[in-house]
Amino acid sequence: MAELPKLGYVATYRKERVLVKPERLLREWAEAYARTLRPKQVLGRYFTNDIGWWKDEVTTEFGFNLGGEAAGARVTRYLKPATITLYGDDISAELLARFRLRKDPQGNVELMKRFWEFDKSKPLVPLPLVYADLLATGETRCIETGEMIYKKIVDGFERAD
């Protein structure tokens, strides 16, 4: 946060600090997240035969929030997830058993370490993280969905007049 003014992303406007060029900041953050932080957050990859369980189940009961493709699908109703990304504090034996997840380095479920202090009771991770997860896949279908989410985020930015 202290670096944002130096980088030209925060300025003082009418005696208040305001975010400048938020669209560019969001894109740069997503790229940096994929490159630096995301690889450090992996708790493990797992495989399940029933990839559709995320639609009906409330993962928050196990302390996890949906990210990536599943969150993108919920937000846009455009994407059919091939990989389910869940963010939580640690791997839950109950979660693994309930959804029949077995360890597999190429699996279709990735468990990631939560690194933010937002409302954990919400089913989805924050939208900028969904966007970053989707871009990180490098897959065209995910990038298209990510751009839809990017637009949704950017449309919500307040503008200084």
QUIKA-V874507 format. One record per residue. N is the residue number from 1. D_CENTER is the distance of its C-alpha to the mean C-alpha in Angstrom with 1 decimal. Layout:
n: <N,N>
d_center: <D_CENTER,D_CENTER>
//
This chain:
n: <1,2,3,4,5,6,7,8,9,10,11,12,13,14,15,16,17,18,19,20,21,22,23,24,25,26,27,28,29,30,31,32,33,34,35,36,37,38,39,40,41,42,43,44,45,46,47,48,49,50,51,52,53,54,55,56,57,58,59,60,61,62,63,64,65,66,67,68,69,70,71,72,73,74,75,76,77,78,79,80,81,82,83,84,85,86,87,88,89,90,91,92,93,94,95,96,97,98,99,100,101,102,103,104,105,106,107,108,109,110,111,112,113,114,115,116,117,118,119,120,121,122,123,124,125,126,127,128,129,130,131,132,133,134,135,136,137,138,139,140,141,142,143,144,145,146,147,148,149,150,151,152,153,154,155,156,157,158,159,160,161>
d_center: <19.9,23.5,23.0,21.7,25.3,26.6,24.2,25.1,22.0,23.8,27.3,29.8,30.8,33.5,33.2,29.4,26.5,24.4,21.4,22.8,21.2,17.8,16.9,17.8,16.1,12.7,13.4,14.8,12.0,9.5,12.5,13.4,10.1,10.4,14.0,14.5,12.0,9.8,13.2,14.3,11.7,12.8,15.0,16.2,16.2,18.1,19.8,20.7,23.2,21.8,18.3,18.6,18.6,15.1,16.6,19.2,18.2,16.8,14.7,15.0,18.6,17.6,15.4,12.1,9.1,7.6,4.2,5.2,8.7,9.7,7.5,8.6,11.9,12.2,11.6,13.8,16.0,16.3,14.6,16.0,13.6,15.3,12.7,11.1,8.2,8.9,8.4,11.8,14.8,16.8,17.8,19.7,22.8,22.8,19.5,20.7,24.0,23.0,20.9,23.2,20.7,22.7,21.8,21.4,20.1,19.5,18.2,16.1,14.0,12.0,11.9,10.0,11.4,10.0,10.9,11.0,13.7,12.6,14.0,13.3,15.3,12.8,11.6,8.0,5.5,6.3,6.4,6.4,3.0,2.9,6.0,6.0,4.9,7.5,9.8,9.9,11.5,14.4,15.4,17.0,15.9,12.1,13.0,15.0,12.4,10.1,13.4,13.9,10.8,11.9,15.3,14.3,12.8,15.9,18.2,17.4,18.4,21.8,24.5,27.3,30.7>
//
